[in-house]
Amino acid sequence: MSFSIIEFVKQQEPLFSGALTDQSVTWAKESQFAMQLFQKNDFLTKTAIGNPASAQNAIINVAAIGITLNPASKLAYLVPRDGMVCLDISYMGLLHLAQATGSIKWGQCKLVYSNDTYESNGLDSAPTHKYNAFGNRGEVVGGYCTVKTPDGDYLTEEMSLAEIKATEATSKAKNGPWKTFWAEMARKTIVKRASKYWPRAERLDNA
């Protein structure tokens, strides 16, 4: 099985190269990252064997979107979902893409805890957020994403815990990333909503 999935990945090189939009994303590296992901996750491999078209599309999307599967970067992953292999982009990946295309100059997304001191300064300003990074911060009460636009403006989007939970409730996976990587999924939810208000943010709709 491992040999067959490796051969399958190798066969995608022509399609990957034809879809490439960012020359810093190379087949030599991304094919190795993809193989590593399959080798470490038996269920991902079984999903790819059962639905090879979805695995092919996911690999092509790495090139088309211009993002790396490098595990050290934590920008994107290949994940099994609803019987398909999907390219899943993290909240850091979404911010990276927006920066790479000039939609924003920089951005950050943080969760807010009950013991933090948080003060909203309006949608067009960065909030005041003070906390003890090494102490007991309490329970999550919400989160926010602040970005700086090319014009030098700040845009801040906030979400309460109830709003984040409402998005979590729509997930079909009972034991998916919301169970194992809740904080990361919460941040991604906030960033995806915030991206709707960024310049040229429509390019993130399929991310």
C-alpha positions, 0 to 999 in steps of 0.5 A: 500500500505504501509503495502504491501511494508513493508511486501515485504521488510521483505520477502527479508531477506533470499536473502539479508543474502545469498548475504552479503559480509560485516558483518558490513552491517546488515539486521536489520538496512538496512531493516529499512532504505529501509522501510523508503525510500519507506515510504517517496517516493510514486513514489518509492513505486509504482515503486516497486509494478509495478516492484518487481523484480527490487526492490528485486535486489536493496535490494540484491545489498545493501548486495552484494556490501556491502554498507549502505542505512543509510541516515546519511551516504549519501552513497547509495539510492533506487531510481526509474529510467526507471520503475525500483527500482535501488540502486544508489551509491553517489560519497561519496559511490564510494569513500567509497567502494574504500577505504574499498577494499583497492583500495585507501587510501583516496580520495576527489572530489570537484567542482571548481568555477570561483572565486576560485584559481585553479592550476593543478600540473599534473595527479600524484599530488594533485592540488592547490585549494584555495577558500573562503568557505563562500563567493561568489565563482561564477559559476561552471567551472569544478571539480576534484577528487584526491586520494592517492593510497596504494603505496602513489601516488596521482592520479588526474582526472579533468573535465571541466564544458563542459565535465560534461554537456555532461554527464548530456545531456545523462540522460533520466530523465527530472526531475531526480537527475541532476535537483534536486542534480546537484552538487552531480551528477557532483561529481559522474560523476567525481569520476566514470571517475577517478575510471577507473584509480584506482587499482582494480577499475573494481569492481566499474563498476556496482556501 
